[in-house]
Amino acid sequence: MKFEQLYNIMKDYFEKQDFSGFGEGVYSYEFDVTGEGEGKFYVEVRDGNFDIQPFDYKNSVCSFTVSSGELKRLIERSVSPADSYSTGRLTVKGDVSAAFRLADALMLSM
């Protein structure tokens, strides 16, 4: 799978989610995708609205490093973020509470 295909899958997935529970403020997340379809994208949630762009975002509150296959399994809910994290298939840098907030908005159990 190419990065553009993965990015479009993620964009479609994020567009279906409700970010109104984030409330006011800005939360930015960087995703560093490794392996097949590698690349970077970021998600920004600002005052309950989100934006996703296929760019590097150095000032994120939290960054994730994950393979494209693992990311796909996460959004398909065939693996939990906690399992991915505890086995080292998902790494989190930065504000871990922000990671939990994103997981809650995406209805993923962490």
N, CA, C and O atoms as a GROMACS GRO file, in nm:
protein
  440
    1MET      N    1   0.084  -0.117   0.000
    1MET     CA    2   0.000   0.000   0.000
    1MET      C    3   0.090   0.124   0.000
    1MET      O    4   0.187   0.131   0.074
    2LYS      N    5   0.056   0.219  -0.081
    2LYS     CA    6   0.132   0.344  -0.088
    2LYS      C    7   0.083   0.439   0.022
    2LYS      O    8  -0.027   0.425   0.074
    3PHE      N    9   0.171   0.536   0.055
    3PHE     CA   10   0.136   0.630   0.161
    3PHE      C   11   0.008   0.705   0.129
    3PHE      O   12  -0.075   0.726   0.218
    4GLU      N   13  -0.011   0.745   0.005
    4GLU     CA   14  -0.131   0.820  -0.032
    4GLU      C   15  -0.258   0.739  -0.002
    4GLU      O   16  -0.357   0.795   0.044
    5GLN      N   17  -0.253   0.609  -0.027
    5GLN     CA   18  -0.368   0.524   0.002
    5GLN      C   19  -0.393   0.517   0.153
    5GLN      O   20  -0.507   0.528   0.198
    6LEU      N   21  -0.286   0.497   0.229
    6LEU     CA   22  -0.298   0.491   0.374
    6LEU      C   23  -0.350   0.624   0.429
    6LEU      O   24  -0.438   0.626   0.514
    7TYR      N   25  -0.296   0.734   0.380
    7TYR     CA   26  -0.340   0.866   0.424
    7TYR      C   27  -0.489   0.884   0.398
    7TYR      O   28  -0.561   0.936   0.484
    8ASN      N   29  -0.536   0.844   0.282
    8ASN     CA   30  -0.678   0.858   0.248
    8ASN      C   31  -0.766   0.771   0.339
    8ASN      O   32  -0.876   0.812   0.376
    9ILE      N   33  -0.718   0.652   0.373
    9ILE     CA   34  -0.792   0.566   0.467
    9ILE      C   35  -0.803   0.636   0.602
    9ILE      O   36  -0.910   0.639   0.663
   10MET      N   37  -0.690   0.692   0.648
   10MET     CA   38  -0.691   0.761   0.777
   10MET      C   39  -0.779   0.886   0.772
   10MET      O   40  -0.852   0.913   0.867
   11LYS      N   41  -0.772   0.960   0.664
   11LYS     CA   42  -0.854   1.080   0.651
   11LYS      C   43  -1.002   1.044   0.657
   11LYS      O   44  -1.079   1.108   0.728
   12ASP      N   45  -1.042   0.941   0.582
   12ASP     CA   46  -1.182   0.896   0.585
   12ASP      C   47  -1.222   0.854   0.726
   12ASP      O   48  -1.332   0.885   0.772
   13TYR      N   49  -1.133   0.782   0.793
   13TYR     CA   50  -1.162   0.735   0.929
   13TYR      C   51  -1.180   0.853   1.024
   13TYR      O   52  -1.277   0.857   1.100
   14PHE      N   53  -1.088   0.949   1.021
   14PHE     CA   54  -1.097   1.063   1.112
   14PHE      C   55  -1.219   1.149   1.083
   14PHE      O   56  -1.278   1.205   1.176
   15GLU      N   57  -1.258   1.162   0.956
   15GLU     CA   58  -1.374   1.245   0.922
   15GLU      C   59  -1.503   1.191   0.980
   15GLU      O   60  -1.599   1.267   0.997
   16LYS      N   61  -1.508   1.063   1.011
   16LYS     CA   62  -1.628   1.001   1.067
   16LYS      C   63  -1.636   1.012   1.219
   16LYS      O   64  -1.735   0.970   1.279
   17GLN      N   65  -1.533   1.067   1.281
   17GLN     CA   66  -1.527   1.073   1.428
   17GLN      C   67  -1.580   1.206   1.480
   17GLN      O   68  -1.583   1.306   1.408
   18ASP      N   69  -1.622   1.204   1.606
   18ASP     CA   70  -1.675   1.323   1.672
   18ASP      C   71  -1.569   1.378   1.767
   18ASP      O   72  -1.535   1.314   1.867
   19PHE      N   73  -1.518   1.496   1.737
   19PHE     CA   74  -1.414   1.557   1.820
   19PHE      C   75  -1.469   1.668   1.909
   19PHE      O   76  -1.391   1.743   1.970
   20SER      N   77  -1.600   1.680   1.918
   20SER     CA   78  -1.658   1.787   1.998
   20SER      C   79  -1.622   1.775   2.146
   20SER      O   80  -1.621   1.876   2.216
   21GLY      N   81  -1.594   1.657   2.193
   21GLY     CA   82  -1.559   1.636   2.333
   21GLY      C   83  -1.422   1.689   2.372
   21GLY      O   84  -1.389   1.695   2.491
   22PHE      N   85  -1.342   1.728   2.275
   22PHE     CA   86  -1.211   1.784   2.305
   22PHE      C   87  -1.224   1.920   2.372
   22PHE      O   88  -1.135   1.962   2.446
   23GLY      N   89  -1.332   1.989   2.345
   23GLY     CA   90  -1.350   2.122   2.403
   23GLY      C   91  -1.258   2.223   2.337
   23GLY      O   92  -1.214   2.206   2.224
   24GLU      N   93  -1.229   2.329   2.412
   24GLU     CA   94  -1.145   2.436   2.359
   24GLU      C   95  -0.997   2.400   2.367
   24GLU      O   96  -0.956   2.320   2.450
   25GLY      N   97  -0.921   2.460   2.280
   25GLY     CA   98  -0.776   2.438   2.280
   25GLY      C   99  -0.730   2.371   2.152
   25GLY      O  100  -0.810   2.336   2.065
   26VAL      N  101  -0.598   2.356   2.142
   26VAL     CA  102  -0.537   2.297   2.023
   26VAL      C  103  -0.456   2.176   2.066
   26VAL      O  104  -0.374   2.183   2.157
   27TYR      N  105  -0.481   2.065   1.999
   27TYR     CA  106  -0.406   1.942   2.020
   27TYR      C  107  -0.356   1.895   1.884
   27TYR      O  108  -0.435   1.876   1.791
   28SER      N  109  -0.227   1.876   1.873
   28SER     CA  110  -0.171   1.833   1.746
   28SER      C  111  -0.098   1.701   1.767
   28SER      O  112  -0.025   1.682   1.865
   29TYR      N  113  -0.118   1.610   1.673
   29TYR     CA  114  -0.062   1.476   1.680
   29TYR      C  115   0.012   1.445   1.551
   29TYR      O  116  -0.040   1.468   1.442
   30GLU      N  117   0.132   1.394   1.565
   30GLU     CA  118   0.208   1.353   1.447
   30GLU      C  119   0.210   1.202   1.441
   30GLU      O  120   0.230   1.135   1.542
   31PHE      N  121   0.190   1.149   1.322
   31PHE     CA  122   0.198   1.006   1.298
   31PHE      C  123   0.315   0.980   1.204
   31PHE      O  124   0.318   1.031   1.092
   32ASP      N  125   0.410   0.902   1.250
   32ASP     CA  126   0.525   0.861   1.170
   32ASP      C  127   0.500   0.716   1.133
   32ASP      O  128   0.517   0.626   1.215
   33VAL      N  129   0.462   0.693   1.009
   33VAL     CA  130   0.427   0.560   0.962
   33VAL      C  131   0.550   0.496   0.900
   33VAL      O  132   0.616   0.555   0.814
   34THR      N  133   0.580   0.375   0.944
   34THR     CA  134   0.698   0.303   0.895
   34THR      C  135   0.656   0.185   0.808
   34THR      O  136   0.539   0.147   0.804
   35GLY      N  137   0.754   0.129   0.739
   35GLY     CA  138   0.728   0.012   0.656
   35GLY      C  139   0.664   0.050   0.524
   35GLY      O  140   0.684   0.160   0.473
   36GLU      N  141   0.588  -0.044   0.470
   36GLU     CA  142   0.522  -0.019   0.342
   36GLU      C  143   0.430   0.101   0.354
   36GLU      O  144   0.350   0.109   0.446
   37GLY      N  145   0.441   0.194   0.262
   37GLY     CA  146   0.358   0.314   0.265
   37GLY      C  147   0.405   0.416   0.368
   37GLY      O  148   0.326   0.495   0.419
   38GLU      N  149   0.534   0.413   0.400
   38GLU     CA  150   0.585   0.503   0.503
   38GLU      C  151   0.566   0.649   0.467
   38GLU      O  152   0.565   0.686   0.350
   39GLY      N  153   0.552   0.730   0.570
   39GLY     CA  154   0.535   0.874   0.553
   39GLY      C  155   0.489   0.934   0.684
   39GLY      O  156   0.479   0.864   0.785
   40LYS      N  157   0.460   1.062   0.682
   40LYS     CA  158   0.415   1.131   0.802
   40LYS      C  159   0.290   1.212   0.772
   40LYS      O  160   0.274   1.268   0.664
   41PHE      N  161   0.202   1.215   0.871
   41PHE     CA  162   0.087   1.304   0.863
   41PHE      C  163   0.057   1.353   1.004
   41PHE      O  164   0.102   1.296   1.103
   42TYR      N  165  -0.020   1.458   1.010
   42TYR     CA  166  -0.058   1.508   1.141
   42TYR      C  167  -0.208   1.533   1.147
   42TYR      O  168  -0.274   1.557   1.046
   43VAL      N  169  -0.257   1.526   1.268
   43VAL     CA  170  -0.396   1.556   1.297
   43VAL      C  171  -0.396   1.670   1.399
   43VAL      O  172  -0.325   1.663   1.500
   44GLU      N  173  -0.473   1.771   1.372
   44GLU     CA  174  -0.486   1.881   1.466
   44GLU      C  175  -0.633   1.893   1.505
   44GLU      O  176  -0.721   1.899   1.419
   45VAL      N  177  -0.657   1.897   1.636
   45VAL     CA  178  -0.793   1.919   1.686
   45VAL      C  179  -0.791   2.057   1.752
   45VAL      O  180  -0.719   2.081   1.849
   46ARG      N  181  -0.871   2.145   1.696
   46ARG     CA  182  -0.876   2.284   1.744
   46ARG      C  183  -1.021   2.317   1.778
   46ARG      O  184  -1.107   2.321   1.691
   47ASP      N  185  -1.045   2.340   1.906
   47ASP     CA  186  -1.178   2.376   1.954
   47ASP      C  187  -1.285   2.278   1.904
   47ASP      O  188  -1.394   2.320   1.865
   48GLY      N  189  -1.254   2.150   1.907
   48GLY     CA  190  -1.350   2.046   1.869
   48GLY      C  191  -1.359   2.017   1.721
   48GLY      O  192  -1.436   1.930   1.681
   49ASN      N  193  -1.283   2.087   1.639
   49ASN     CA  194  -1.279   2.061   1.494
   49ASN      C  195  -1.144   2.002   1.460
   49ASN      O  196  -1.043   2.034   1.524
   50PHE      N  197  -1.140   1.917   1.360
   50PHE     CA  198  -1.014   1.853   1.328
   50PHE      C  199  -0.969   1.885   1.186
   50PHE      O  200  -1.048   1.922   1.099
   51ASP      N  201  -0.840   1.870   1.167
   51ASP     CA  202  -0.777   1.884   1.035
   51ASP      C  203  -0.670   1.776   1.026
   51ASP      O  204  -0.602   1.748   1.124
   52ILE      N  205  -0.657   1.717   0.911
   52ILE     CA  206  -0.553   1.617   0.888
   52ILE      C  207  -0.478   1.656   0.762
   52ILE      O  208  -0.539   1.689   0.660
   53GLN      N  209  -0.346   1.650   0.768
   53GLN     CA  210  -0.263   1.691   0.654
   53GLN      C  211  -0.146   1.594   0.639
   53GLN      O  212  -0.095   1.542   0.739
   54PRO      N  213  -0.104   1.569   0.517
   54PRO     CA  214   0.008   1.475   0.493
   54PRO      C  215   0.144   1.543   0.506
   54PRO      O  216   0.225   1.539   0.414
   55PHE      N  217   0.168   1.606   0.620
   55PHE     CA  218   0.292   1.678   0.643
   55PHE      C  219   0.351   1.640   0.777
   55PHE      O  220   0.283   1.584   0.863
   56ASP      N  221   0.477   1.670   0.793
   56ASP     CA  222   0.548   1.657   0.919
   56ASP      C  223   0.506   1.774   1.008
   56ASP      O  224   0.490   1.885   0.959
   57TYR      N  225   0.489   1.750   1.138
   57TYR     CA  226   0.445   1.855   1.230
   57TYR      C  227   0.532   1.844   1.354
   57TYR      O  228   0.505   1.764   1.442
   58LYS      N  229   0.635   1.923   1.360
   58LYS     CA  230   0.736   1.912   1.466
   58LYS      C  231   0.689   1.957   1.604
   58LYS      O  232   0.748   1.915   1.703
   59ASN      N  233   0.588   2.039   1.614
   59ASN     CA  234   0.545   2.093   1.743
   59ASN      C  235   0.422   2.022   1.797
   59ASN      O  236   0.337   2.085   1.861
   60SER      N  237   0.412   1.893   1.775
   60SER     CA  238   0.295   1.819   1.821
   60SER      C  239   0.301   1.797   1.971
   60SER      O  240   0.409   1.792   2.030
   61VAL      N  241   0.184   1.784   2.032
   61VAL     CA  242   0.178   1.753   2.175
   61VAL      C  243   0.211   1.606   2.198
   61VAL      O  244   0.250   1.566   2.308
   62CYS      N  245   0.194   1.527   2.093
   62CYS     CA  246   0.215   1.384   2.105
   62CYS      C  247   0.248   1.330   1.966
   62CYS      O  248   0.188   1.371   1.867
   63SER      N  249   0.342   1.237   1.960
   63SER     CA  250   0.372   1.175   1.831
   63SER      C  251   0.369   1.024   1.846
   63SER      O  252   0.404   0.968   1.951
   64PHE      N  253   0.327   0.960   1.739
   64PHE     CA  254   0.317   0.814   1.735
   64PHE      C  255   0.406   0.762   1.623
   64PHE      O  256   0.412   0.821   1.515
   65THR      N  257   0.474   0.653   1.649
   65THR     CA  258   0.547   0.581   1.545
   65THR      C  259   0.485   0.443   1.537
   65THR      O  260   0.476   0.371   1.637
   66VAL      N  261   0.442   0.406   1.417
   66VAL     CA  262   0.370   0.281   1.400
   66VAL      C  263   0.383   0.236   1.255
   66VAL      O  264   0.392   0.320   1.165
   67SER      N  265   0.384   0.106   1.231
   67SER     CA  266   0.389   0.056   1.093
   67SER      C  267   0.252   0.075   1.029
   67SER      O  268   0.150   0.087   1.097
   68SER      N  269   0.251   0.078   0.898
   68SER     CA  270   0.124   0.097   0.826
   68SER      C  271   0.028  -0.018   0.855
   68SER      O  272  -0.092   0.003   0.869
   69GLY      N  273   0.081  -0.141   0.864
   69GLY     CA  274  -0.004  -0.256   0.893
   69GLY      C  275  -0.066  -0.247   1.032
   69GLY      O  276  -0.184  -0.277   1.050
   70GLU      N  277   0.014  -0.206   1.129
   70GLU     CA  278  -0.037  -0.195   1.266
   70GLU      C  279  -0.140  -0.082   1.276
   70GLU      O  280  -0.240  -0.096   1.346
   71LEU      N  281  -0.116   0.028   1.208
   71LEU     CA  282  -0.210   0.139   1.208
   71LEU      C  283  -0.344   0.095   1.150
   71LEU      O  284  -0.450   0.130   1.202
   72LYS      N  285  -0.339   0.019   1.044
   72LYS     CA  286  -0.462  -0.031   0.982
   72LYS      C  287  -0.535  -0.124   1.079
   72LYS      O  288  -0.657  -0.118   1.090
   73ARG      N  289  -0.461  -0.211   1.148
   73ARG     CA  290  -0.524  -0.300   1.247
   73ARG      C  291  -0.586  -0.220   1.362
   73ARG      O  292  -0.692  -0.258   1.414
   74LEU      N  293  -0.522  -0.111   1.401
   74LEU     CA  294  -0.577  -0.028   1.508
   74LEU      C  295  -0.711   0.033   1.469
   74LEU      O  296  -0.806   0.028   1.547
   75ILE      N  297  -0.720   0.089   1.350
   75ILE     CA  298  -0.847   0.152   1.311
   75ILE      C  299  -0.954   0.048   1.276
   75ILE      O  300  -1.073   0.079   1.279
   76GLU      N  301  -0.911  -0.073   1.243
   76GLU     CA  302  -1.008  -0.181   1.221
   76GLU      C  303  -1.051  -0.243   1.354
   76GLU      O  304  -1.141  -0.327   1.358
   77ARG      N  305  -0.986  -0.202   1.462
   77ARG     CA  306  -1.011  -0.251   1.598
   77ARG      C  307  -0.981  -0.399   1.614
   77ARG      O  308  -1.041  -0.466   1.698
   78SER      N  309  -0.887  -0.451   1.535
   78SER     CA  310  -0.846  -0.590   1.552
   78SER      C  311  -0.733  -0.601   1.655
   78SER      O  312  -0.694  -0.711   1.693
   79VAL      N  313  -0.681  -0.487   1.698
   79VAL     CA  314  -0.581  -0.481   1.805
   79VAL      C  315  -0.605  -0.351   1.882
   79VAL      O  316  -0.648  -0.252   1.824
   80SER      N  317  -0.578  -0.353   2.010
   80SER     CA  318  -0.599  -0.232   2.090
   80SER      C  319  -0.471  -0.150   2.096
   80SER      O  320  -0.362  -0.206   2.082
   81PRO      N  321  -0.482  -0.020   2.116
   81PRO     CA  322  -0.362   0.062   2.132
   81PRO      C  323  -0.275   0.012   2.248
   81PRO      O  324  -0.152   0.016   2.238
   82ALA      N  325  -0.336  -0.034   2.355
   82ALA     CA  326  -0.260  -0.084   2.470
   82ALA      C  327  -0.175  -0.205   2.431
   82ALA      O  328  -0.059  -0.215   2.471
   83ASP      N  329  -0.233  -0.296   2.353
   83ASP     CA  330  -0.158  -0.413   2.308
   83ASP      C  331  -0.044  -0.372   2.215
   83ASP      O  332   0.068  -0.422   2.227
   84SER      N  333  -0.073  -0.280   2.123
   84SER     CA  334   0.030  -0.233   2.030
   84SER      C  335   0.143  -0.164   2.105
   84SER      O  336   0.260  -0.183   2.073
   85TYR      N  337   0.106  -0.084   2.204
   85TYR     CA  338   0.205  -0.010   2.282
   85TYR      C  339   0.289  -0.105   2.369
   85TYR      O  340   0.411  -0.093   2.373
   86SER      N  341   0.224  -0.197   2.436
   86SER     CA  342   0.297  -0.286   2.528
   86SER      C  343   0.390  -0.383   2.456
   86SER      O  344   0.485  -0.433   2.515
   87THR      N  345   0.363  -0.409   2.329
   87THR     CA  346   0.450  -0.498   2.252
   87THR      C  347   0.552  -0.422   2.167
   87THR      O  348   0.630  -0.482   2.093
   88GLY      N  349   0.550  -0.288   2.178
   88GLY     CA  350   0.647  -0.207   2.106
   88GLY      C  351   0.613  -0.180   1.960
   88GLY      O  352   0.694  -0.123   1.887
   89ARG      N  353   0.495  -0.221   1.916
   89ARG     CA  354   0.456  -0.196   1.777
   89ARG      C  355   0.403  -0.055   1.757
   89ARG      O  356   0.388  -0.008   1.644
   90LEU      N  357   0.376   0.014   1.868
   90LEU     CA  358   0.333   0.153   1.868
   90LEU      C  359   0.414   0.225   1.974
   90LEU      O  360   0.415   0.185   2.091
   91THR      N  361   0.483   0.331   1.935
   91THR     CA  362   0.555   0.411   2.034
   91THR      C  363   0.489   0.548   2.043
   91THR      O  364   0.439   0.602   1.944
   92VAL      N  365   0.490   0.601   2.164
   92VAL     CA  366   0.428   0.730   2.192
   92VAL      C  367   0.533   0.820   2.255
   92VAL      O  368   0.600   0.781   2.350
   93LYS      N  369   0.547   0.940   2.202
   93LYS     CA  370   0.637   1.040   2.260
   93LYS      C  371   0.556   1.166   2.287
   93LYS      O  372   0.470   1.204   2.208
   94GLY      N  373   0.585   1.228   2.399
   94GLY     CA  374   0.515   1.352   2.432
   94GLY      C  375   0.412   1.330   2.540
   94GLY      O  376   0.430   1.246   2.628
   95ASP      N  377   0.305   1.405   2.533
   95ASP     CA  378   0.200   1.407   2.634
   95ASP      C  379   0.111   1.283   2.621
   95ASP      O  380   0.026   1.276   2.532
   96VAL      N  381   0.132   1.186   2.709
   96VAL     CA  382   0.058   1.061   2.703
   96VAL      C  383  -0.091   1.084   2.731
   96VAL      O  384  -0.176   1.014   2.676
   97SER      N  385  -0.123   1.182   2.816
   97SER     CA  386  -0.264   1.210   2.841
   97SER      C  387  -0.334   1.259   2.713
   97SER      O  388  -0.452   1.234   2.694
   98ALA      N  389  -0.260   1.326   2.627
   98ALA     CA  390  -0.316   1.369   2.498
   98ALA      C  391  -0.342   1.247   2.409
   98ALA      O  392  -0.438   1.244   2.333
   99ALA      N  393  -0.255   1.146   2.420
   99ALA     CA  394  -0.276   1.022   2.344
   99ALA      C  395  -0.405   0.953   2.390
   99ALA      O  396  -0.482   0.904   2.308
  100PHE      N  397  -0.428   0.951   2.522
  100PHE     CA  398  -0.552   0.893   2.575
  100PHE      C  399  -0.673   0.971   2.526
  100PHE      O  400  -0.776   0.913   2.492
  101ARG      N  401  -0.660   1.101   2.522
  101ARG     CA  402  -0.771   1.185   2.475
  101ARG      C  403  -0.806   1.153   2.330
  101ARG      O  404  -0.923   1.145   2.295
  102LEU      N  405  -0.705   1.136   2.246
  102LEU     CA  406  -0.730   1.099   2.107
  102LEU      C  407  -0.792   0.960   2.098
  102LEU      O  408  -0.887   0.941   2.022
  103ALA      N  409  -0.740   0.865   2.173
  103ALA     CA  410  -0.795   0.730   2.172
  103ALA      C  411  -0.943   0.730   2.213
  103ALA      O  412  -1.024   0.659   2.154
  104ASP      N  413  -0.978   0.811   2.314
  104ASP     CA  414  -1.117   0.822   2.356
  104ASP      C  415  -1.204   0.878   2.245
  104ASP      O  416  -1.314   0.828   2.220
  105ALA      N  417  -1.156   0.982   2.178
  105ALA     CA  418  -1.234   1.043   2.068
  105ALA      C  419  -1.254   0.945   1.953
  105ALA      O  420  -1.356   0.948   1.884
  106LEU      N  421  -1.154   0.860   1.932
  106LEU     CA  422  -1.164   0.762   1.824
  106LEU      C  423  -1.233   0.634   1.869
  106LEU      O  424  -1.247   0.538   1.792
  107MET      N  425  -1.277   0.635   1.994
  107MET     CA  426  -1.344   0.521   2.055
  107MET      C  427  -1.258   0.395   2.052
  107MET      O  428  -1.307   0.284   2.030
  108LEU      N  429  -1.129   0.415   2.074
  108LEU     CA  430  -1.034   0.305   2.087
  108LEU      C  431  -1.003   0.290   2.235
  108LEU      O  432  -0.983   0.389   2.305
  109SER      N  433  -0.999   0.169   2.283
  109SER     CA  434  -0.963   0.152   2.424
  109SER      C  435  -0.812   0.152   2.435
  109SER      O  436  -0.743   0.089   2.354
  110MET      N  437  -0.760   0.222   2.533
  110MET     CA  438  -0.615   0.236   2.547
  110MET      C  439  -0.567   0.156   2.666
  110MET      O  440  -0.448   0.154   2.696
   0.00000   0.00000   0.00000
